[in-house]
Amino acid sequence: MRPLRNSGRSHRGAVARSLAVAALLAWCAAPAAAQDPAPRQPAAAGLDEPLTLEAAIARATAANPTIAAARLGAAVDAAGLSVAAERPNPEATAEIEKETPRQSFGISVPLELGGKRARRMAVSQAAIRAGAADLEAVIAQVRADVRRGYFETVVAGERLSVLDDARRIAAQAATVSKTRFDDGDIPYLEVLQAELALAAAEAEVLTARGALAASWAKLNALLGQPSDRTRPLTTTADASRAITAASALEQARGRSAELVALDRRIDEQRARVALARAMRVPDVAPGATLTHGAEPEFTYGWRAGLTVTIPLFTTHKAGVTVEDATLAQLQAQRAARLQRVEGDVASAAASAEAQRQAYLRYRDVIVPKAEQVERLALESFQSGQTGLPALLLAFQATRDVRLRSLDAVGQFQSAVADLERAVGAPLP
């Protein structure tokens, strides 16, 4: 009877081993995470239309609160132009006196000389152009933030998928270990190891799920939509084109929204300098007065006059000095900003290219080799050369490689976002 009992236990052990192999084969069938990851998080009911990076940027441009607030500045600048175009009001006087002439009625019209009104309007028009450039700088900043948030959410979703697969495999492995222990095929130590792996996998899934929710909340805030909305993100990492500092620097010098905004501020300040110089020209106020009640000399009379401001105490020379100094300061800031932008662009381009190379290395070399090691470990387990803990260790190592490949994707896209922010314009 003893041989019969051993045969049954051996049969049950073979069944358990077959179950383990079937469970772990699912892990081998999982696609490599480094190859253009796309999130598999579920979408909310009725809101499952895909969202590309371009659509996300377009949505943010239309609905982002920061951009919407910046757009309101255009109305302020337009109103400022209307204010600058206003002319001085005429002044009317009426006098009733005991002496002759007993009544006098006068009017004077201040006249601005030196082109003050035209200079004020030039300042306001320059402010409108500067405001438009500031808006483009805000849009460029939000665009870079959307790219970063988009791919952070992509990576977070794929990371959750990888960890959730690992949790399911760990749960199946724990069940198989318990069955084999009950059959007497393995020691209780292997059961504890499998249960420990399952507990760790469940904790990682909880952390990854929270990270995905946080990424969606951050991205939705940029897109101006509810924080709990989820949609399939379909844009994959584009690593086909090398990133060079020379092309990025050329683009930054010609299209940087930050530098363009500063150039517009310099143009506005030049207009302010011209206005300050025009303020040194004194204004005149010609006037005419109608008199009545100077009998017997006359019943109605008139007189004309001209009022001129004498620039004796206030010459507006100090105002010109202030505006000239401000212009010099802005020009120095522009030179410093250009140097900083060039440094930021060169640094971001070097980092982005390095991260691109690392991402390609994971996608084309490291992950395929890890999958090969995974297959060999499974074959060794099937042939009985290694036990379940060794197989789980091999799968754990492959899973870590896949997670690091996702980190490489995220770091690459983060570096591209830094480069776009430094350039101040979308990359071609």
C-alpha positions in Angstrom: 0.0 0.0 0.0 2.9 2.4 0.7 4.0 2.4 -3.0 0.4 3.2 -4.0 0.3 6.2 -1.6 3.6 7.5 -2.9 2.4 7.1 -6.5 -0.8 9.2 -5.7 1.3 11.9 -4.0 3.6 11.9 -6.9 0.7 12.3 -9.3 -0.8 15.2 -7.2 2.6 16.8 -7.2 2.8 16.6 -10.9 -0.6 18.1 -11.2 0.4 20.9 -8.9 3.6 21.5 -10.9 1.5 21.7 -14.1 -0.8 24.2 -12.5 2.2 26.3 -11.5 3.5 26.2 -15.0 0.1 27.2 -16.5 -0.1 30.1 -14.1 3.3 31.3 -14.7 3.0 31.0 -18.5 0.6 34.0 -18.3 3.5 36.1 -17.0 5.7 35.1 -19.9 2.9 36.1 -22.4 2.9 39.7 -21.1 4.3 42.2 -23.6 7.5 44.0 -23.0 6.7 47.2 -21.2 9.6 49.1 -22.7 8.2 48.9 -26.2 6.1 52.0 -26.7 4.1 51.6 -23.5 0.4 52.5 -23.6 -1.7 52.5 -20.4 -4.4 49.9 -19.9 -6.3 51.7 -17.1 -10.1 51.5 -17.5 -11.9 54.6 -18.7 -15.0 56.0 -17.0 -18.3 55.0 -18.5 -19.3 57.2 -21.4 -15.9 59.0 -21.4 -13.8 56.3 -23.1 -12.8 58.2 -26.2 -9.0 58.0 -26.7 -6.9 61.0 -25.8 -3.7 61.7 -27.8 -0.9 64.0 -26.7 -1.9 66.5 -29.4 -5.6 66.4 -28.3 -4.5 66.9 -24.7 -2.4 70.0 -25.6 -5.3 71.4 -27.7 -7.7 70.8 -24.7 -5.3 72.5 -22.3 -4.8 75.4 -24.7 -8.6 75.9 -24.8 -9.6 75.1 -21.1 -6.5 75.4 -18.9 -7.4 78.0 -16.1 -3.9 79.5 -16.2 -4.1 80.2 -19.9 -7.7 81.4 -19.5 -6.6 83.9 -16.9 -3.7 85.0 -19.1 -6.0 85.6 -22.0 -8.0 88.1 -19.9 -5.0 90.4 -20.0 -5.8 91.2 -23.7 -8.9 93.0 -22.6 -7.0 95.0 -20.1 -4.4 96.0 -22.7 -7.1 96.9 -25.2 -8.8 99.1 -22.6 -5.4 100.7 -21.9 -5.2 101.7 -25.6 -8.5 103.4 -25.4 -7.4 105.3 -22.3 -4.2 106.3 -24.0 -6.1 107.7 -27.0 -8.2 110.1 -24.9 -7.7 113.8 -25.3 -7.8 116.4 -22.6 -11.2 117.9 -21.8 -12.0 121.6 -22.5 -12.5 123.8 -19.5 -15.4 126.2 -19.2 -15.6 129.2 -16.8 -18.5 131.5 -15.8 -18.0 134.6 -13.7 -20.6 137.1 -12.3 -19.0 140.2 -10.8 -20.0 143.5 -9.3 -17.6 145.4 -11.4 -17.9 145.8 -15.2 -18.1 143.7 -17.2 -20.6 142.0 -14.9 -20.7 138.6 -16.6 -18.0 136.7 -18.4 -18.2 133.2 -20.0 -15.0 131.5 -21.2 -13.7 128.3 -22.6 -10.2 126.9 -23.0 -8.9 123.8 -24.8 -5.7 122.2 -23.6 -3.4 121.2 -26.5 -0.8 118.5 -26.0 2.3 119.3 -27.9 5.3 117.1 -28.7 3.2 114.1 -29.9 2.2 113.0 -26.3 -1.0 111.4 -27.4 0.7 109.4 -30.2 3.4 108.4 -27.8 0.9 107.1 -25.2 -0.9 105.1 -27.9 2.5 103.7 -29.0 3.2 102.5 -25.5 -0.3 100.9 -25.2 0.1 99.2 -28.6 3.5 97.8 -27.5 1.9 96.6 -24.3 -0.7 94.7 -26.3 2.1 93.0 -28.3 4.0 92.3 -25.1 0.8 90.8 -23.5 0.3 88.5 -26.5 3.9 87.3 -26.2 3.4 86.7 -22.5 0.4 84.6 -23.3 2.4 82.5 -25.7 5.0 82.0 -23.0 2.3 80.8 -20.6 1.0 78.4 -23.3 4.5 77.1 -23.9 4.9 76.4 -20.2 1.5 74.7 -20.0 2.3 72.7 -23.1 5.5 71.3 -21.5 3.6 70.5 -18.3 0.9 68.6 -20.3 3.6 66.5 -22.0 5.1 65.7 -18.7 1.8 64.9 -17.0 0.6 62.9 -20.0 3.5 60.5 -20.0 3.6 60.4 -16.3 0.1 59.1 -16.4 1.0 56.7 -19.3 3.9 55.2 -17.3 1.8 55.1 -14.1 -0.9 53.1 -15.9 1.5 50.7 -17.4 3.4 50.3 -14.1 0.1 49.4 -12.4 -0.6 46.8 -15.1 2.9 45.2 -14.6 2.5 45.1 -10.9 -1.1 43.8 -11.1 0.1 41.0 -13.3 2.9 40.3 -10.8 0.3 40.2 -8.0 -1.9 37.7 -9.9 1.1 35.5 -10.5 2.1 35.7 -6.9 -1.4 34.8 -5.8 -1.4 31.7 -8.0 2.1 30.8 -6.9 1.0 31.0 -3.2 -2.0 28.7 -4.0 0.2 26.2 -5.8 2.8 26.3 -3.0 0.1 25.6 -0.4 -1.2 22.6 -2.5 2.3 21.2 -2.9 3.1 21.6 0.8 -0.1 19.7 1.7 1.0 16.9 -0.6 4.4 16.9 1.1 6.4 17.9 -2.0 7.9 21.1 -0.6 8.9 22.4 2.9 6.8 25.1 4.7 9.6 27.6 4.0 8.6 27.8 0.4 5.0 28.5 1.4 6.1 31.4 3.6 8.3 32.7 0.8 5.3 32.6 -1.7 3.0 34.3 0.8 5.6 37.0 1.5 5.9 37.7 -2.2 2.1 38.0 -2.5 1.9 40.5 0.4 4.7 42.6 -1.1 3.0 42.5 -4.5 -0.3 43.6 -3.1 1.4 46.5 -1.3 3.1 47.6 -4.6 -0.3 47.4 -6.4 -1.9 49.7 -3.8 1.0 52.2 -4.2 0.8 52.1 -8.0 -3.0 52.6 -8.0 -2.6 55.7 -5.8 0.2 57.0 -8.0 -2.0 56.5 -11.1 -4.9 58.4 -9.5 -2.5 61.2 -8.5 -1.2 61.4 -12.1 -4.7 61.6 -13.5 -5.6 64.3 -11.0 -2.6 66.4 -12.0 -3.2 65.9 -15.7 -6.9 66.7 -15.4 -6.1 69.9 -13.6 -4.0 71.0 -16.6 -6.7 70.0 -19.0 -9.4 71.8 -17.0 -11.6 68.8 -16.5 -12.8 66.8 -13.4 -10.0 65.3 -11.4 -11.4 61.8 -11.5 -11.9 61.5 -15.2 -9.9 58.8 -17.0 -9.5 58.1 -20.7 -7.2 55.7 -22.7 -4.0 57.5 -23.6 -2.8 56.4 -27.0 0.3 58.4 -27.8 3.5 56.4 -27.5 7.0 57.6 -26.9 8.7 58.8 -30.0 12.4 58.0 -29.9 13.0 57.7 -33.6 14.8 61.1 -34.0 18.0 62.0 -32.3 18.0 65.2 -30.2 20.8 67.6 -30.8 21.8 70.6 -28.9 22.6 72.6 -32.0 19.1 72.4 -33.6 17.5 73.0 -30.2 19.6 76.1 -29.6 18.8 77.5 -33.1 15.1 77.0 -32.4 15.4 78.6 -29.0 17.2 81.7 -30.3 14.5 82.3 -33.0 11.3 81.0 -31.4 11.7 81.0 -27.6 8.5 82.4 -26.2 10.4 83.7 -23.1 12.9 85.7 -25.2 10.1 86.9 -27.5 8.2 88.2 -24.5 11.2 90.0 -23.2 11.9 91.5 -26.7 8.3 92.8 -26.6 8.8 94.3 -23.2 12.0 96.0 -24.5 9.9 97.5 -27.4 7.3 98.7 -24.9 10.1 100.3 -22.8 11.5 102.1 -25.9 8.0 103.5 -26.4 8.0 104.7 -22.8 11.3 106.4 -23.3 9.9 108.3 -26.3 6.8 109.3 -24.2 9.0 110.5 -21.4 10.9 112.7 -23.9 7.7 114.1 -25.3 6.5 115.0 -21.8 9.3 117.6 -21.7 7.5 119.7 -24.3 5.2 122.2 -22.5 1.5 122.1 -23.3 -0.6 125.2 -24.2 -4.2 126.0 -23.5 -5.8 128.6 -25.8 -9.0 130.2 -24.5 -11.7 132.7 -25.4 -14.0 134.6 -23.2 -17.3 136.4 -23.9 -18.1 139.4 -21.6 -21.4 141.2 -20.9 -22.5 144.2 -18.9 -19.9 146.8 -19.4 -22.2 149.7 -20.2 -21.8 152.4 -21.3 -18.6 151.3 -23.0 -20.1 148.1 -24.6 -22.8 145.6 -23.9 -20.9 142.5 -25.3 -17.2 142.1 -25.5 -14.6 139.4 -25.8 -11.1 138.5 -25.0 -8.7 135.7 -26.0 -5.8 134.2 -24.1 -3.1 131.6 -24.2 -1.8 129.6 -21.2 1.6 128.0 -21.4 3.2 125.8 -18.7 6.6 127.1 -17.9 9.0 124.1 -17.2 10.8 125.8 -14.4 10.6 123.4 -11.5 9.4 120.2 -13.2 11.2 119.5 -16.4 10.5 115.8 -16.7 14.2 115.2 -17.1 14.2 112.8 -14.2 11.4 110.8 -15.9 13.5 110.4 -19.0 16.4 109.2 -16.9 14.2 106.6 -15.2 12.9 105.2 -18.4 16.4 105.1 -20.0 17.7 103.2 -17.0 14.8 100.8 -17.1 15.5 100.2 -20.8 19.2 99.5 -20.1 18.1 97.1 -17.3 15.7 95.2 -19.6 18.4 94.9 -22.3 20.9 93.5 -19.8 18.2 91.1 -18.5 17.6 90.0 -22.1 21.3 89.2 -22.6 21.4 87.3 -19.3 18.2 85.5 -20.2 19.6 84.4 -23.5 22.7 83.0 -21.8 20.5 81.1 -19.3 18.2 79.8 -22.0 21.2 78.6 -24.1 22.6 76.8 -21.0 19.2 75.3 -20.1 18.7 74.1 -23.7 22.1 72.6 -24.0 21.7 70.8 -20.7 18.1 69.6 -21.4 19.1 68.4 -24.9 22.0 66.4 -23.6 19.8 64.9 -20.9 17.0 64.1 -23.4 19.4 62.4 -25.8 21.0 60.3 -23.0 17.5 59.2 -21.8 16.5 58.4 -25.3 19.5 56.2 -25.7 18.8 54.5 -22.4 15.1 54.0 -23.4 16.2 52.4 -26.7 18.7 50.2 -24.9 16.0 48.9 -22.6 13.5 48.4 -25.5 15.9 46.7 -28.0 18.4 44.9 -25.8 17.7 44.6 -22.0 14.0 43.6 -22.0 14.4 41.0 -24.8 17.3 39.5 -22.8 15.3 39.5 -19.6 12.5 37.7 -21.4 15.0 35.1 -22.6 16.2 34.6 -19.1 12.6 34.2 -18.0 12.0 31.5 -20.6 15.1 29.6 -19.6 14.1 29.8 -15.9 10.7 28.4 -16.8 12.2 25.6 -18.8 14.5 24.7 -15.9 11.5 24.7 -13.6 9.5 22.5 -16.0 12.4 20.0 -16.2 12.6 19.8 -12.4 16.1 21.4 -12.2 14.9 24.3 -10.0 12.1 24.9 -7.6 9.3 27.4 -7.4 11.3 30.0 -5.3 14.0 30.1 -7.9 11.5 30.6 -10.7 9.7 33.4 -8.8 13.1 35.0 -8.2 13.7 35.0 -12.0 10.3 36.5 -12.7 10.9 39.1 -10.0 14.1 40.1 -11.7 12.4 40.4 -15.1 9.6 42.4 -13.6 12.2 44.8 -12.1 13.7 45.2 -15.6 10.3 46.0 -17.0 9.7 48.6 -14.3 13.1 50.1 -14.9 12.3 50.3 -18.6 9.1 52.2 -17.7 11.2 54.6 -15.6 13.4 55.1 -18.7 10.4 56.0 -20.7 9.2 58.4 -18.1 12.6 60.0 -17.7 13.0 60.4 -21.5 9.6 62.2 -21.8 10.4 64.3 -18.7 13.7 65.3 -20.3 11.8 66.2 -23.6 9.4 68.3 -21.5 12.3 70.1 -19.9 13.8 70.7 -23.3 10.5 72.1 -24.7 10.3 74.4 -21.6 13.8 75.6 -22.1 13.3 76.2 -25.8 10.0 77.9 -25.1 8.3 76.3 -28.2 7.2 72.9 -29.3 9.9 70.7 -30.8 9.7 70.1 -34.5 
